[in-house]
Amino acid sequence: MLLFWRALHFLTIYVINFPSLSFGATLKFERSEVIGDIFNLSPRGWLPGNKERPLEDWQQEIEGYRGIADQIIERSMRGPAANQSYDRLATFVDKFGYRLVGTQNLEDSIDYLLEKLKEDGLENVHGEDAIVPHWVRGKESAEMLSPRRKKLALLGLGSSVGTPEEGIQSEVIVVRSWDDLDQHSKQVKGKIVVYNQEWKGYSKSVDYRSNGASRAAAYGAVATLIRSVTPLSINSPHTGMQDYTDGVKKIPTACITVEDAEMMDRMQQRGERIVVKLVMGAQNLPSVKSRNTVAEVMGSMYPDEVVLFGGHLDSWDVGQGAMDDGGGAFISWQALSLISQLGLRPKRTMRMVLWTGEEMGGIGAEAYYHAHKGDISNFDMVMESDIGTFHPYGIKFTGTEKATKIMESVVDLLRPINATQLANEADGTDIAMWMSHGVPGSSLLTDTSSYFYYHHTDGDTLTVQNPKEMDRSAAVWAVVAFIVADMEEMLPR
C-alpha cells in the first residue's frame, strides 16, 4: 500500500503538473530526483503519515547554496555585471525622463524595455494590459499677494481638480494638525487652508497630503496647500497622490515647500493677513490602457510555481524617476540578468514584473493580482523594491514564524556584502494584496535616511543613484529570489 501511495505521488507531481507534455516528450529530470520522490526521500509533496519538514533540514539545504550566492555577489560587485544596472538605468532615464501614467512617454519606455529584455535573453517577455487613470497637471502657479508679494513654488497633487481659468484668490488660514483644523473649523469657510504639519515620518505625515483636501473642504475651504512631506527641503515642493472623500466637494490641492508653509505660519502668528492667488490647470481625463512589463527565467522542475519580484516603471511628472522607482525596477531586471549570465536555472520560475500605475494607487498591481490570483497557491514569495536602492542592509519579511526562520538562513548567505538583516513586515503597494492573502512577502531593507529628500521632486534624477549600491542591491535581490526559487519546497505559509 505504501508503494502505491508513493507511485501516486510521482504521478501527481510529474504528470498532473505537466499536462501539456505528450507521451513522446522527454522529461529531463535527474534520476535521483525521480527515485527520491517515489520512495519519499524528498521532503517535497504529501504522503500519508508525512511529518512536517524539520527546520534543520531547511537550514542545511540553504547552507549548501553558499557557493552559488558567492558567485552571484562576485559577478554583481566585481565581475562583468558591475555597474550594469546603473548604466542601463542611466540610458533609460536620460532617454525618457519622467514616465507619468496616461502619457505616450510611459508607453514608449515600456516598448523600449520590452525590446531590451528580449535582447538580454530573458524568457516569456511580454506586457500585460492595465487600465490606468489619465491625470494632466497643466499650468500651475501660486503667488502670495499679502502681506507682501512672493511667488510660491508648488506641485499639484495627483487627481486634483483644477481651479477656474482665472484662478482662486483668497485669504489663507494656517493649521498645524487635524486637531488644529477642527478647532478652527468655523474660520475655514471660503479660505485656502495651508497645512504646516510637523514631519513625523512619511507614514504619518503623508496623511495630510492624502486627506487634507477633503477634510478642509468639509468645512468649506476653497483650496488646500500642504507642506511637502519631507524632513529636508531646499525650496523643493514634493508631489504625490491624494484621495477625495466621496460626497465631499472636490477642491484644488497642491504641495508647497516647507519654507513657505513655515513662513506663512509665522506671519499668521504675528496677526498678519495672508492672501494667495492659486492657478491650477489640472484635469482628470478618461482612463487609458497601459501595461505591466514581465520577464522570466523559467523553472526547470516546477515552472508553474513562481517567485515574483519587481518595482514600478511609472513615475511622477518631475525629475527622471531614477530613484522612485527606476532603481527598484532596474535591480529587478539585473537580478534576472545575473542568474541568466551565470547559466543558473532554478527549480521554480523567477518572474520579474515592473508594474504600471503604482503612483496612482497601485493600479497595475491590482490588475496583475486579479489576473493571476487563481494561481495564488503557486506563488512562493512576492518581493518589491520601492524605497530606494541606497545601501542595503538585508530584507524585510512577512510570513509565518517558520518561514521567517528559513529566511534568516537565506539572508545569512549575504555575509560578503554585510546585508544579513531580516526585519519584520515587508511593505510595498504592489505586493500588499498577495501578502494579505497569505503569500510570504519581502521588500528591500535599505538606508532610507535621504530617500525622502528627493521623493516625488525634480531632484529625483540619476545623480542621486550610486552604481555600487545598485550592484549591492541587485546582488541581494538575485540571491534571495534565486535561493527561494530553487529550494526543494515552497516556503511554509
Stockholm file with secondary structure:
# STOCKHOLM 1.0

chainA/1-493         MLLFWRALHFLTIYVINFPSLSFGATLKFERSEVIGDIFNLSPRGWLPGNKERPLEDWQQEIEGYRGIADQIIERSMRGPAANQSYDRLATFVDKFGYRLVGTQNLEDSIDYLLEKLKEDGLENVHGEDAIVPHWVRGKESAEMLSPRRKKLALLGLGSSVGTPEEGIQSEVIVVRSWDDLDQHSKQVKGKIVVYNQEWKGYSKSVDYRSNGASRAAAYGAVATLIRSVTPLSINSPHTGMQDYTDGVKKIPTACITVEDAEMMDRMQQRGERIVVKLVMGAQNLPSVKSRNTVAEVMGSMYPDEVVLFGGHLDSWDVGQGAMDDGGGAFISWQALSLISQLGLRPKRTMRMVLWTGEEMGGIGAEAYYHAHKGDISNFDMVMESDIGTFHPYGIKFTGTEKATKIMESVVDLLRPINATQLANEADGTDIAMWMSHGVPGSSLLTDTSSYFYYHHTDGDTLTVQNPKEMDRSAAVWAVVAFIVADMEEMLPR
#=GR chainA/1-493 SS CHHHHHHHHHHIIIIITCTTCCTTCCCCCCHHHHHHHHTTCSSCSCCTTCCCCCHHHHHHHHHTTHHHHHHHHHHHHTSTTTTHHHHHHHHHHHHHCCCCTTSHHHHHHHHHHHHHHHHTTCEEEEEEEEEEEEEECCCEEEEEEESSCEEECEEECBTCCCCCTTCEEEEEEEESSHHHHHHTGGGTTTSEEEECCCCCCHHHHHHHHHHHHHHHHTTTCSEEEEECSCSCCSSCCCCCBCCCCTTSCCCCEEEECHHHHHHHHHHHHTTCCCEEEEEECCEEEEEEEEEEEEEEECCSSEEEEEEEEECBCCCCSSSCCIIIIIIHHHHHHHHHHHHHHTTCCCSEEEEEEEBSSTTTTSHHHHHHHHHHGGGGGGEEEEEECCSCCSSEEEEEEESCHHHHHHHHHHHHTTGGGTCCEEEECCCCTTTHHHHHTTCCEEEEEECCTTHHHHTTSTTCSGGGCCHHHHHHHHHHHHHHHHHHHHSSSCCCC
#=GC SS_cons         CHHHHHHHHHHIIIIITCTTCCTTCCCCCCHHHHHHHHTTCSSCSCCTTCCCCCHHHHHHHHHTTHHHHHHHHHHHHTSTTTTHHHHHHHHHHHHHCCCCTTSHHHHHHHHHHHHHHHHTTCEEEEEEEEEEEEEECCCEEEEEEESSCEEECEEECBTCCCCCTTCEEEEEEEESSHHHHHHTGGGTTTSEEEECCCCCCHHHHHHHHHHHHHHHHTTTCSEEEEECSCSCCSSCCCCCBCCCCTTSCCCCEEEECHHHHHHHHHHHHTTCCCEEEEEECCEEEEEEEEEEEEEEECCSSEEEEEEEEECBCCCCSSSCCIIIIIIHHHHHHHHHHHHHHTTCCCSEEEEEEEBSSTTTTSHHHHHHHHHHGGGGGGEEEEEECCSCCSSEEEEEEESCHHHHHHHHHHHHTTGGGTCCEEEECCCCTTTHHHHHTTCCEEEEEECCTTHHHHTTSTTCSGGGCCHHHHHHHHHHHHHHHHHHHHSSSCCCC
//
